[in-house]
Amino acid sequence: MNERRIDTAHTPEPRHAIVTGADSGIGRAVAVALAAQGMDVGITWHADEQGARDTAEEVRGYGARAVVAHLDATDIPGCGEVVDRLADDLGGLDVFVNNAGAGASTPLLEVSLDEWRRVVDTDLTGAFVCIQRAALRMVSARRGGRIIAVSSVHEHQPRVGSSAYDAAKHGLGGLIETAALELGRHGITANTVAPGEIATPMTGQTDEDPTTIERPGIPLGRPGDAREIAAVIAFLASPEASYVTGASFVADGGMLLMGPQAGSHLTSDDWRAP
C-alpha cells in the first residue's frame, strides 16, 4: 500500500469500539470501561443473548450507545461480516477488542480433531478474520485505531492439558506482533493483554469476589477481577497509549513468575519461605 502515513502522535479521540464476547466476564467489564471513556460500543455474544443485553444497559448508563449482535467465531468468514455490520451501525470503528474465546483441558494424546478445530478456530482463525476486518475499516477511515486481543498467560508459557489452547494463544500473540509491524504506518496500534486466572464464567467463578478466593500459588494470593483486566485494556484503547504497540501486557498477579502449573496448583504457602 502507498497511502500517506498517518500522524500517529495526533490521532483523534476514539469514539466507536467493538468488544467481542461481551456478554459476561472480561468482555462485559471492557465494554463498560470503554463506555466510561465516552465510546459507543458494539457488543457481541455467542450463547448468552440476555447477558449481552445486560451489558448494553450498563453501557447506556454512561450515556453511550450500545449495539448488540450475535457472533460465532467459528463461523469463518461470517464472523467478519458481523464486525462490518456493527461498525456500520456505530458509524465507525476506532477500537477493536478481540475477547471471544474458548478453552479446553484435554491431554495432547486425547485431543480430537474436532476439539482442536473448535478451539483454534475460535481463539485464532476467527480472531484473525475479525481483526483483519477491523483493520481494513480503520485503514480506510484514516483515523488510526487500536486493536487489542485478550490473550492469556498461556500466550507465553504452556500448561499441561491445553495443547489446542496454548497453540492458539501463542499464534494470537504472533498475529498481533505482525499486525503491529504492518499497521503502524496507518496509526493503528496492536497489543495483547494476557490475563492469568480471572474470576469469570470461564473459570467457574461467576459472581464470586476474587478477594475471598485463596490461591497460594499466585504471589498476590488470589485470582483477578475482570475489571482489573478491563483497566489495562482501557488504557491501551486511550490516546495515552499512542506509542505502545506490539506489546503483551501480562496481568496475572505474578502467576508467570511461578510457572502456570505452580500458580494454579500449589495448595500451601510453603514456597514463600526462603
C-alpha positions, -999 to 999 in steps of 0.1 A, spaced: 0 0 0 12 35 -8 -11 56 14 4 86 32 15 77 67 -9 88 95 5 112 121 5 87 150 12 113 177 -21 132 169 -47 105 163 -83 116 173 -101 106 205 -117 72 199 -155 73 196 -165 38 185 -155 4 199 -164 -32 193 -159 -58 220 -164 -94 211 -177 -119 238 -190 -90 259 -220 -109 274 -201 -116 306 -167 -116 324 -138 -97 309 -157 -86 278 -185 -70 298 -161 -52 320 -142 -39 290 -174 -27 272 -184 -8 304 -149 7 308 -148 19 273 -183 34 276 -170 53 307 -143 68 285 -170 81 262 -171 55 235 -202 39 218 -198 2 220 -207 -28 197 -213 -59 219 -212 -95 206 -225 -126 223 -223 -163 214 -245 -182 238 -259 -156 263 -280 -130 245 -295 -117 277 -261 -113 292 -252 -91 262 -283 -71 266 -275 -66 303 -240 -53 292 -257 -29 268 -278 -15 296 -247 -8 316 -230 9 286 -261 31 281 -259 40 317 -228 60 308 -247 79 281 -231 58 254 -248 40 225 -248 2 226 -254 -21 196 -257 -59 201 -251 -87 177 -246 -124 177 -211 -136 167 -198 -172 164 -160 -170 160 -160 -205 144 -182 -191 116 -154 -183 92 -156 -159 74 -191 -150 86 -178 -135 119 -160 -108 99 -193 -97 84 -206 -91 120 -177 -67 126 -186 -48 95 -223 -46 104 -215 -34 139 -191 -8 126 -217 5 101 -243 7 129 -219 26 152 -209 49 124 -172 40 125 -146 19 143 -117 32 164 -111 4 189 -115 -33 183 -111 -57 213 -110 -94 203 -121 -110 235 -142 -140 223 -125 -172 232 -128 -209 241 -107 -232 263 -101 -269 267 -84 -292 292 -77 -323 273 -43 -341 272 -25 -340 239 -29 -377 232 -67 -375 237 -75 -343 218 -99 -350 189 -95 -331 157 -130 -317 162 -120 -302 196 -87 -289 182 -105 -272 153 -131 -257 177 -105 -241 200 -81 -230 172 -110 -216 151 -124 -197 180 -92 -184 195 -70 -179 164 -86 -182 130 -118 -164 139 -97 -138 157 -77 -133 125 -108 -128 104 -123 -103 128 -90 -84 134 -83 -82 97 -118 -68 90 -115 -43 118 -81 -32 105 -94 -27 70 -121 -4 84 -95 16 103 -72 19 74 -100 31 51 -112 57 77 -76 71 81 -82 79 118 -57 54 132 -70 29 157 -65 4 184 -65 -34 181 -64 -52 214 -66 -90 217 -74 -107 250 -49 -135 251 -37 -155 282 -6 -162 302 -5 -193 280 5 -170 252 38 -171 270 40 -204 288 22 -237 282 1 -256 305 -5 -294 308 -37 -304 291 -41 -273 270 -23 -281 237 -50 -266 214 -55 -235 237 -17 -230 240 -12 -232 203 -39 -208 195 -28 -182 221 8 -185 210 -4 -179 175 -26 -150 185 4 -133 201 24 -137 169 -5 -124 148 -7 -92 169 30 -86 167 29 -88 129 -2 -65 129 18 -40 149 46 -41 123 23 -37 93 -3 -14 107 19 12 124 22 33 93 -16 37 94 -16 50 130 -30 17 142 -15 1 173 -19 -36 181 -13 -52 215 -24 -82 236 -35 -84 272 -26 -117 288 -47 -124 319 -39 -151 344 -67 -167 364 -97 -142 365 -129 -147 383 -152 -151 353 -176 -177 339 -147 -194 320 -130 -203 353 -162 -213 371 -162 -183 394 -193 -163 382 -202 -136 407 -176 -146 432 -155 -119 449 -119 -128 439 -106 -113 472 -123 -142 490 -106 -169 470 -72 -182 482 -46 -190 456 -14 -198 474 5 -204 441 -1 -168 429 21 -142 445 -8 -118 451 -27 -148 466 -60 -145 447 -75 -146 412 -80 -113 393 -112 -93 389 -124 -88 353 -124 -50 360 -86 -52 366 -81 -66 331 -106 -40 317 -85 -12 332 -54 -23 312 -74 -26 280 -90 8 286 -55 23 288 -44 6 256 -75 20 239 -68 55 250 -48 83 234 -23 80 263 -12 46 248 -4 61 214 33 49 215 25 14 227 23 -13 200 34 -49 196 34 -55 233 18 -81 255 6 -68 289 6 -97 314 -20 -92 342 -18 -123 363 -10 -114 399 25 -128 394 15 -162 381 40 -164 354 68 -159 379 58 -192 394 51 -211 362 15 -217 352 13 -252 367 26 -239 401 5 -208 400 -28 -227 399 -18 -260 416 1 -251 447 -20 -256 478 1 -241 505 22 -210 511 53 -231 520 71 -218 489 72 -183 504 98 -193 529 134 -189 518 
